[in-house]
Amino acid sequence: MPNRTQRSRSDLKRDLDLWHEEEASLQIESIASACALIAYADGIVRPAEHDSMAASLSRFGLLDEHSRIELLAEFEHATARFEIDPAAGERAALSTIARLQGKARFAQALVETCRLIGEADGHYIIEEQSALVKICRQLGLDPVKAGAFHLAAMV
């Protein structure tokens, strides 16, 4: 039986740090893509939607300045896709969002964040709700159970 080399604690810590960085990057890319999809649902990205997205980092445990800067850069990248070709922007956003499938805690936080962004300008219109339904389906979530709809609309 071959001898297995024991990994040092520093190797394990480095690998764990890299995994956390990859997870954080995945979350940031997914948040930015989903927020771009919601923000562009009505064709206009409003400052309130942008601010709501930036404030969402705490929901994901991403509170540092580096995460905020990375999120804003990813959001600009995602929204640029919509400006060039809305259909391609949507496909790219949904593809990125799909990488969160099976990560229930993050998927639920993403749905809640997107709903808040849709509501940020005071109007949660049907196009934003429709975009959030697409996000829920991409994540394998039931849109109603996930909270994609405004509670007042469900009464």
C-alpha positions as CSV (number, residue, x, y, z in Angstrom):
1,M,0.0,0.0,0.0
2,P,1.5,3.3,-1.0
3,N,2.4,5.8,1.7
4,R,0.3,8.9,1.7
5,T,2.0,12.2,2.3
6,Q,0.5,14.1,5.2
7,R,-0.5,17.6,4.3
8,S,0.7,20.3,6.5
9,R,-1.6,22.7,8.3
10,S,-0.5,25.5,6.2
11,D,-1.4,23.5,3.0
12,L,-4.9,22.9,4.5
13,K,-5.4,26.5,5.5
14,R,-4.3,27.7,2.0
15,D,-6.7,25.3,0.3
16,L,-9.5,26.4,2.7
17,D,-8.8,30.0,2.0
18,L,-8.8,29.4,-1.7
19,W,-12.1,27.6,-1.5
20,H,-13.6,30.5,0.5
21,E,-12.4,32.9,-2.1
22,E,-13.9,30.8,-4.9
23,E,-17.2,30.6,-3.1
24,A,-17.2,34.3,-2.4
25,S,-16.4,35.0,-6.1
26,L,-19.2,32.7,-7.2
27,Q,-21.7,34.5,-4.9
28,I,-20.6,37.9,-6.1
29,E,-20.9,36.9,-9.8
30,S,-24.3,35.4,-9.1
31,I,-25.5,38.4,-7.1
32,A,-24.3,40.8,-9.8
33,S,-25.8,38.7,-12.6
34,A,-29.2,38.3,-10.9
35,C,-29.4,42.0,-10.0
36,A,-28.6,43.0,-13.5
37,L,-31.4,40.7,-14.8
38,I,-33.8,42.3,-12.3
39,A,-32.6,45.8,-12.9
40,Y,-32.9,45.5,-16.7
41,A,-36.3,43.9,-16.5
42,D,-37.8,47.4,-17.0
43,G,-35.0,48.5,-19.3
44,I,-33.5,51.0,-16.8
45,V,-31.0,50.6,-14.0
46,R,-32.1,53.0,-11.3
47,P,-29.8,54.3,-8.5
48,A,-32.0,52.8,-5.8
49,E,-31.6,49.3,-7.5
50,H,-27.8,49.8,-7.6
51,D,-27.7,50.9,-3.9
52,S,-29.9,48.0,-2.8
53,M,-27.6,45.5,-4.6
54,A,-24.5,46.9,-2.9
55,A,-26.3,46.7,0.5
56,S,-27.1,43.0,-0.1
57,L,-23.5,41.9,0.6
58,S,-24.3,41.5,4.3
59,R,-26.9,38.9,3.5
60,F,-24.2,36.7,2.1
61,G,-21.6,37.4,4.8
62,L,-19.5,39.4,2.4
63,L,-18.9,42.6,4.2
64,D,-15.4,43.8,3.3
65,E,-14.5,46.6,0.9
66,H,-12.9,44.2,-1.6
67,S,-16.2,42.3,-2.0
68,R,-18.1,45.6,-2.5
69,I,-15.6,46.7,-5.2
70,E,-15.7,43.2,-6.9
71,L,-19.6,43.2,-6.8
72,L,-19.8,46.7,-8.4
73,A,-17.3,45.7,-11.1
74,E,-19.2,42.4,-11.8
75,F,-22.5,44.4,-11.9
76,E,-21.1,46.8,-14.5
77,H,-19.8,43.8,-16.5
78,A,-23.2,42.1,-16.3
79,T,-25.2,45.3,-17.2
80,A,-22.9,46.0,-20.1
81,R,-24.0,42.6,-21.6
82,F,-27.6,43.7,-21.4
83,E,-26.8,47.0,-23.1
84,I,-25.1,45.3,-26.0
85,D,-27.7,42.5,-26.4
86,P,-30.5,42.0,-23.9
87,A,-31.1,38.3,-24.9
88,A,-27.4,37.5,-24.6
89,G,-27.2,39.3,-21.3
90,E,-30.1,37.3,-19.9
91,R,-28.6,34.0,-21.1
92,A,-25.3,34.9,-19.5
93,A,-26.9,35.9,-16.2
94,L,-29.0,32.8,-16.0
95,S,-26.0,30.6,-16.7
96,T,-24.0,32.3,-13.9
97,I,-27.0,32.0,-11.5
98,A,-27.3,28.3,-12.3
99,R,-23.9,27.7,-10.6
100,L,-25.7,28.4,-7.3
101,Q,-28.1,25.5,-7.8
102,G,-28.0,23.2,-4.9
103,K,-26.7,25.9,-2.5
104,A,-30.0,26.5,-0.8
105,R,-28.9,29.1,1.7
106,F,-27.3,31.3,-0.9
107,A,-30.1,30.7,-3.4
108,Q,-32.8,31.8,-1.0
109,A,-30.7,34.9,0.0
110,L,-30.3,35.7,-3.7
111,V,-34.1,35.5,-4.3
112,E,-34.7,37.8,-1.4
113,T,-32.1,40.2,-2.6
114,C,-33.5,40.3,-6.1
115,R,-37.0,40.9,-4.8
116,L,-35.8,43.8,-2.7
117,I,-34.0,45.3,-5.7
118,G,-37.2,45.0,-7.7
119,E,-39.0,46.8,-5.0
120,A,-36.2,49.4,-4.4
121,D,-37.6,52.0,-6.7
122,G,-41.1,51.7,-5.2
123,H,-42.6,49.7,-8.0
124,Y,-42.3,45.9,-8.3
125,I,-43.6,45.5,-11.8
126,I,-44.6,42.4,-13.7
127,E,-41.4,42.4,-15.7
128,E,-39.3,42.3,-12.5
129,Q,-41.5,39.5,-11.1
130,S,-41.1,37.6,-14.3
131,A,-37.3,37.9,-14.2
132,L,-37.3,36.7,-10.6
133,V,-39.4,33.7,-11.6
134,K,-36.8,32.8,-14.2
135,I,-34.1,33.1,-11.5
136,C,-36.1,30.8,-9.2
137,R,-36.5,28.3,-11.9
138,Q,-32.8,28.4,-12.7
139,L,-32.1,27.7,-9.1
140,G,-34.6,24.9,-8.9
141,L,-36.8,26.8,-6.5
142,D,-40.6,27.2,-6.4
143,P,-41.1,30.9,-7.0
144,V,-44.0,31.2,-4.6
145,K,-42.3,29.3,-1.8
146,A,-39.1,31.2,-2.4
147,G,-40.8,34.5,-1.9
148,A,-40.6,35.9,-5.5
149,F,-43.9,37.8,-5.2
150,H,-44.8,40.8,-3.2
151,L,-46.8,39.7,-0.2
152,A,-49.5,42.3,-0.8
153,A,-50.1,40.9,-4.3
154,M,-50.6,37.4,-2.8
155,V,-53.5,38.5,-0.4
